[in-house]
Amino acid sequence: MRDRSSWYQPVVTALGPWPEEHARTRPALLCQVELALRLMETVAPGHSADGAWTLLGGYGPVFARAAGLSVGETEQVALVAARHLLWPMRRGRMWRQCLDAYLRLPERLRAYRVPDGEPAYRLPLVVAADRFTVYEEALARLPGFTVKPLEQAAAGEHRFMDRRHRRTSVLIPADLVQDSLPGHSLTPERPTSAGPLEVPLAELADVARWMDREEQHRGRKAGNWAQRFDDLDLDARTADGTAFAPASALPLDQLTHLVGMVGAGKSTLMTLLAVWAHNNGRRITLVVGDVAEQLSLTELFRGLGLNAALIQGSTTRPQHTQRLHRRLAARGMHSLLAHTDVAFRHLSTACPLDGLRALDVSEPLRYNDAPCGGLHPVRQERSPEPGDAAAQLSAEHAVRELERARGAVGQQSHEDDSDTEETWGVPRACPLWSACPRHSAARDLVDALIWVANPASLVQTAVPRQLNAERLRYLELACLRSDIVVVDEADRVQMQLDQMFAPSATLVTTGVSESWLDQLQTHEIAELARQGRLQLSDQDVERWSAALDVVGSAADRLYAMLIDDEGLRNWAQIDYFSAWTLQEKLLTAWYPLALGRSVGGSDGVETADVEDESALYEDEEDESRGEDEPGGSRGPGPHVPWARRRSEITGFFDVFRDDPLGGGGPYLSPADELTALTHDVLHTLDEKQTRRRVRALLDSFLVGAPGPQQRPQTVAEQGKEPAREEVPLTEEWRELNARRLEFTLVLAALHQRLDRVTFLWPQVEAALRLDAASHELTRRPPLDYAPLLPEAPMGNVLGFQYLIDERAAARDQDGRRTGTLRFFRCAGVGRELLLGLPQLGADPSRGEVGPHVLLMSGTSWAGTSTRAHVLAPVRAVLKPQNKALRSIRHTVFRTEFVHDAAGQAIRLSGQDPDKRGDVLRMMIGRLARPRSDGTTSPLQSELAQISDQRRRRALLLVGSYAEAGVAATALDEIPRWRGRVRVLAADDAELETAVNGAVTRGSRTRSTAAVRRGDLASFAEDPDAELLVAPLLAVERGHNVLTSPQRAGEERVAAFGTVFFLARPHPRPDDLSLAVFAINDWASRFVRGQLTSSEGRFGDLVAKADGLDAAGGAFRTLARRVWRHVLSRPYIYSSLSDDEKESFVWDQLVTIWQVIGRLVRGGVPARVVFVDAAFAPRLAAAQAPGADRSGLSRANDPGLLVRLRDVLAPHLAGSAVRDIDADPADSELVKLLYRPLYEALCGLNAPREPHGTD
């Protein structure tokens, strides 16, 4: 993190004594506001001062250019520097509050006068006359990193506090104290990166041959690198940019996007490039998929004698160590003494100080309690003579510990009892750190030329203070010190970054240790009490504390409602809800969206069930003008008589949600009544009286509401008598909606105040020592990136999830159950970090350029996919050799629909979760058992079609680990397959649940033999295994399964000859990431001028606005409209717009093609069998034997397979309509990447014809 406070200290000092009457406005604020006004003079001269915030949110350069302003090198440096120094002012409201506070200061202190709606102009300086020199210097260069040295502890006795606040001590002998090690240099030395870098393919071929020789010389397993390199073909974009032609060198120039057909050898190219860089003295960082791949790559490089190290986080190391132990045990090594894998050297969890602790210690030191940087020396009353220092220390320590062991520890003096960690002084670093096995990887990174990271470790992990006093993350350091950064599977990394900056945390749960809110409140009380609440004199601390109080009381009230009312839990959908989406549900109940027609969705899913399942979170902090305008939410059609009334009430709620506790009121509208009711519901002791007031306001809102006969009827309501509380405007219905309205009011207060707590966190972090208080903050994106990422276009977003606790202990005697309340936050457009990596390591003020960044993937060009498509133009394409390409183009797609007793094609996707298990068992029975006429099963017949005996294995894909267990058990019960089935199991079920949000029941205990995901590559070594059942997304990428060579020199190819899709890939409609991907994709494309909205393109929007402030407000309003749309849309194909349907298909295409890519490794064809009727409902209905197809609602749905073909056809069938703004090479890219997929789709269930190579 860059230092954003040192720069203004000279001005604060020069200002002299601060006026007492303005004590609540800090001098630093004056400097920050004036720096922003100086930025406006530099970048936007003549523009109103109220638009300064638009230059600080990450979109400053595009706003400036769109406004017709010149952005040269000086302006660019100023914008980057200002983002680091002033990022807390990036919101319109925060900027206006700061500007108002500044203008209340006396003019003798100020440097500017700011007329309303006009540019600021300078005043004669009375004090701090040199302040503009300071401001200009601050805007002329990047600030340095925040520095916080950590002194190393000396020999002797030291104390530390573990995470359970238990004091312990250690005696460190002098002979164990290690010298400190030199840290990382933060001065980049990249003479080779000053311009484009060409890596000759001939030199990579030499590297491949060297690696083969070196492996043979060292007795290592042969990698056949020369052969693998010969299988590669590299094309680069032509000079005119319209096509790709064979290249003799790999071009690297800042950001280079390389795509390659799945199985083309991108991993081979990355490995060769790393060795080439090392042998040429260049530093390179590789970003790979997971820790397992990190470990294997690092050992590969080290086995060749190369200086390589891996970047790993510390918080999850015990899980990764356990995973490795479990994988080794699964291979038959049941004794821990047999677990001697070299990877353990990187995964040590040992703490050398543990053996030096007190005699009364009854259990080992927990991993998280190691005092790597938290030792406090025990003060000695007298200094021993130098000759007997060690003996004296040892004797005193032994006496003290013996007394403790005898029970004297309970007879400590009052001074000892009152002794607390804060009285111990400044913590010190462990003197054994330089030799500690736990930190060996961090030490190796200092000199290593090859760094191997995964996205999480690179972004989240901080550089140890034992090495560098500067505060920075390894991603920043990698971009500073690397000549080349290679990002493998760039589209997956893009998705991970989006999710990383939309994190979740446990707000409230059972037990304080896991509850973020309970921990925070406990710590706040302790901190305020420690100093007699002196910290509250700081306005930020006072506001933060007040906001936290509201969060606590609102969370308690929500819990009372959720625990007591199952109907309310069901109405809130339990998964994801926010104040805005619940408001929409209320408004839809009061004033429906349509008149007199049934509401339903495709696949038999009712709209009422999915309308809010993807509900995320509205930013309740309104930062720009014009955001209260209607149009962001879906309203009823103009022909509906109550359209005006609904819009009117929507306006009341929008005003209320932005200020639920009325700090900015009164608004002289029913919004004030909503605010008053919120206070009432939060603090009432008379619930009945409060309910009467809620009912009175609800009745006023329902004046003009349609009656039961005017409302649309949902699919669930058709043909049955509704309950009284479901009949609109009845007494029971009104009471039900009153309860829901109360819940929404409380949630709105919690929502807005939680945003305040998290936003004000940086300002109060030091005063309340929050970093030490809450390790849950590691779940938030690091604050280091706040100046580096564009803010979420709709503003920061919060939302909630309530999960029922299924444990018996979580119930009371009446059967009521508690649960866990989580919150989510969108803190920036994560994918922009990927696109901005070259700039992250650059310092234009010093003429220093960033690293060359190579983004690689087989599906990172994906049309309009909101998830996978990387916006960087493709500069190079990696292809298999023509022989391999011909084989791959012989890939065969076919359907194998199986039918139930009624002759209906079995459809797994879209089934009720309670029924999926039974449907899956039925599908397995039809697929894997012999047919009724005695012929072999479809599964056996498919295996017989695989001509290569080495590849006669099948991969069966389902939707989850739980379903994989069900399917594998069903298969193992069939005599033909007994003992031949393996099921993929998660390496760590708990971690899989945390990352993916899906409970993986069944992944640990099942009768069928399990293969852990980390051991998937060894599946082909099992001679008895013919079938592997796995979740589709678990094998989508990485973990290639290749045949085991049976003779010397035999080429390894994909071990699976066929794959059965038993379920259609489809994200959960309530998945938060869907909306995050959509809004981030929209923002990234829109600001680059690649999308057109109702207001035109981004440049049109800015040009039409009256100044930067209005332009920022218009952009925010439009972004909120898009955000509200992606939140409220049912994520069902038939409900999407045409553009969204195309994006949806591209998303699914990426997933399916990546899975198929596992089967074409080594240039072999794949056989792909689609079993789920959901893939092609029309075809399944046509093939159904003797079924009455007239009643099939899905009979006219062509299905996903047809849509996959149709989305590729415009590029491959020559029917594409040329978009004037499209990349001229797009169609060429589609041919290079997806032609085998398209041809297989076109030949679905048809005889294959030979293909050429054109």
Secondary structure as GFF3:
##gff-version 3
##sequence-region A 1 1254
A	DSSP	three_ten_helix	6	8	.	.	.	ID=ss1
A	DSSP	alpha_helix	9	15	.	.	.	ID=ss2
A	DSSP	three_ten_helix	20	22	.	.	.	ID=ss3
A	DSSP	alpha_helix	27	43	.	.	.	ID=ss4
A	DSSP	three_ten_helix	49	55	.	.	.	ID=ss5
A	DSSP	alpha_helix	60	66	.	.	.	ID=ss6
A	DSSP	alpha_helix	73	86	.	.	.	ID=ss7
A	DSSP	three_ten_helix	87	89	.	.	.	ID=ss8
A	DSSP	alpha_helix	92	103	.	.	.	ID=ss9
A	DSSP	beta_strand	112	113	.	.	.	ID=ss10
A	DSSP	beta_strand	121	122	.	.	.	ID=ss11
A	DSSP	alpha_helix	131	139	.	.	.	ID=ss12
A	DSSP	beta_strand	156	161	.	.	.	ID=ss13
A	DSSP	beta_strand	167	172	.	.	.	ID=ss14
A	DSSP	three_ten_helix	174	176	.	.	.	ID=ss15
A	DSSP	three_ten_helix	191	193	.	.	.	ID=ss16
A	DSSP	beta_strand	197	200	.	.	.	ID=ss17
A	DSSP	alpha_helix	201	218	.	.	.	ID=ss18
A	DSSP	alpha_helix	225	230	.	.	.	ID=ss19
A	DSSP	beta_strand	232	237	.	.	.	ID=ss20
A	DSSP	beta_strand	244	246	.	.	.	ID=ss21
A	DSSP	beta_strand	249	252	.	.	.	ID=ss22
A	DSSP	beta_strand	255	260	.	.	.	ID=ss23
A	DSSP	alpha_helix	266	279	.	.	.	ID=ss24
A	DSSP	beta_strand	284	287	.	.	.	ID=ss25
A	DSSP	alpha_helix	291	303	.	.	.	ID=ss26
A	DSSP	beta_strand	308	310	.	.	.	ID=ss27
A	DSSP	alpha_helix	317	330	.	.	.	ID=ss28
A	DSSP	three_ten_helix	336	338	.	.	.	ID=ss29
A	DSSP	three_ten_helix	342	346	.	.	.	ID=ss30
A	DSSP	three_ten_helix	352	356	.	.	.	ID=ss31
A	DSSP	three_ten_helix	367	369	.	.	.	ID=ss32
A	DSSP	beta_strand	376	377	.	.	.	ID=ss33
A	DSSP	three_ten_helix	386	388	.	.	.	ID=ss34
A	DSSP	alpha_helix	389	405	.	.	.	ID=ss35
A	DSSP	three_ten_helix	408	411	.	.	.	ID=ss36
A	DSSP	alpha_helix	414	418	.	.	.	ID=ss37
A	DSSP	three_ten_helix	421	423	.	.	.	ID=ss38
A	DSSP	three_ten_helix	433	435	.	.	.	ID=ss39
A	DSSP	three_ten_helix	437	439	.	.	.	ID=ss40
A	DSSP	alpha_helix	440	444	.	.	.	ID=ss41
A	DSSP	beta_strand	450	453	.	.	.	ID=ss42
A	DSSP	alpha_helix	455	460	.	.	.	ID=ss43
A	DSSP	alpha_helix	474	481	.	.	.	ID=ss44
A	DSSP	beta_strand	484	487	.	.	.	ID=ss45
A	DSSP	alpha_helix	490	500	.	.	.	ID=ss46
A	DSSP	beta_strand	504	508	.	.	.	ID=ss47
A	DSSP	three_ten_helix	512	514	.	.	.	ID=ss48
A	DSSP	alpha_helix	516	530	.	.	.	ID=ss49
A	DSSP	three_ten_helix	534	537	.	.	.	ID=ss50
A	DSSP	alpha_helix	539	564	.	.	.	ID=ss51
A	DSSP	alpha_helix	566	571	.	.	.	ID=ss52
A	DSSP	alpha_helix	579	590	.	.	.	ID=ss53
A	DSSP	three_ten_helix	602	604	.	.	.	ID=ss54
A	DSSP	alpha_helix	607	610	.	.	.	ID=ss55
A	DSSP	alpha_helix	643	658	.	.	.	ID=ss56
A	DSSP	alpha_helix	670	683	.	.	.	ID=ss57
A	DSSP	alpha_helix	687	701	.	.	.	ID=ss58
A	DSSP	three_ten_helix	708	710	.	.	.	ID=ss59
A	DSSP	three_ten_helix	715	717	.	.	.	ID=ss60
A	DSSP	three_ten_helix	724	726	.	.	.	ID=ss61
A	DSSP	alpha_helix	731	759	.	.	.	ID=ss62
A	DSSP	alpha_helix	761	764	.	.	.	ID=ss63
A	DSSP	alpha_helix	770	773	.	.	.	ID=ss64
A	DSSP	three_ten_helix	775	779	.	.	.	ID=ss65
A	DSSP	three_ten_helix	783	785	.	.	.	ID=ss66
A	DSSP	beta_strand	797	804	.	.	.	ID=ss67
A	DSSP	three_ten_helix	808	810	.	.	.	ID=ss68
A	DSSP	beta_strand	819	826	.	.	.	ID=ss69
A	DSSP	alpha_helix	831	835	.	.	.	ID=ss70
A	DSSP	alpha_helix	837	840	.	.	.	ID=ss71
A	DSSP	three_ten_helix	844	846	.	.	.	ID=ss72
A	DSSP	beta_strand	852	857	.	.	.	ID=ss73
A	DSSP	beta_strand	874	880	.	.	.	ID=ss74
A	DSSP	alpha_helix	882	888	.	.	.	ID=ss75
A	DSSP	beta_strand	892	895	.	.	.	ID=ss76
A	DSSP	alpha_helix	913	928	.	.	.	ID=ss77
A	DSSP	alpha_helix	938	944	.	.	.	ID=ss78
A	DSSP	three_ten_helix	949	951	.	.	.	ID=ss79
A	DSSP	beta_strand	954	958	.	.	.	ID=ss80
A	DSSP	alpha_helix	961	972	.	.	.	ID=ss81
A	DSSP	three_ten_helix	975	977	.	.	.	ID=ss82
A	DSSP	beta_strand	981	985	.	.	.	ID=ss83
A	DSSP	alpha_helix	989	996	.	.	.	ID=ss84
A	DSSP	beta_strand	1009	1012	.	.	.	ID=ss85
A	DSSP	three_ten_helix	1013	1021	.	.	.	ID=ss86
A	DSSP	beta_strand	1027	1031	.	.	.	ID=ss87
A	DSSP	three_ten_helix	1032	1035	.	.	.	ID=ss88
A	DSSP	beta_strand	1058	1061	.	.	.	ID=ss89
A	DSSP	alpha_helix	1072	1087	.	.	.	ID=ss90
A	DSSP	alpha_helix	1098	1104	.	.	.	ID=ss91
A	DSSP	alpha_helix	1108	1128	.	.	.	ID=ss92
A	DSSP	three_ten_helix	1133	1135	.	.	.	ID=ss93
A	DSSP	alpha_helix	1138	1157	.	.	.	ID=ss94
A	DSSP	beta_strand	1167	1170	.	.	.	ID=ss95
A	DSSP	three_ten_helix	1173	1175	.	.	.	ID=ss96
A	DSSP	alpha_helix	1177	1183	.	.	.	ID=ss97
A	DSSP	three_ten_helix	1189	1191	.	.	.	ID=ss98
A	DSSP	alpha_helix	1200	1212	.	.	.	ID=ss99
A	DSSP	alpha_helix	1226	1242	.	.	.	ID=ss100
###
